[in-house]
């Protein structure tokens, strides 16, 4: 695995919540057009909310998946937030797979 992006929050950065949502939405839209894309997005903690029904970034996630970017969601986190039946992008996985992905990745970017 070459490059992995970890998204561990449903907002980008710290501070104003509305700005953080706007930044995350814009980042994912721009990632679609980027020449070099990650092989995988790893979502955990509140980042899994981005893959759930009603998320503002589902369209971007579906576009990225169509371009070959894999998206995995932490199952413990999905269950914690009560989203087990609401994940609409990527797939739910477990911590052993997340550990394997992160330890084998050549580069990890954390948002």
DAFEN-V466452 format. One line per field, one symbol per residue. phi: phi as a letter, one per 20 degrees, with the letter a starting at -180 (. if undefined). Layout:
phi: ???
This chain:
phi: .fccdeddbecdndpfffffffffgfgffffgeffddffbdddblfgfffeegnffdgffffffffeneeccdffffgfgemdgdcfdbmbeccfgfffffffeffbcdde
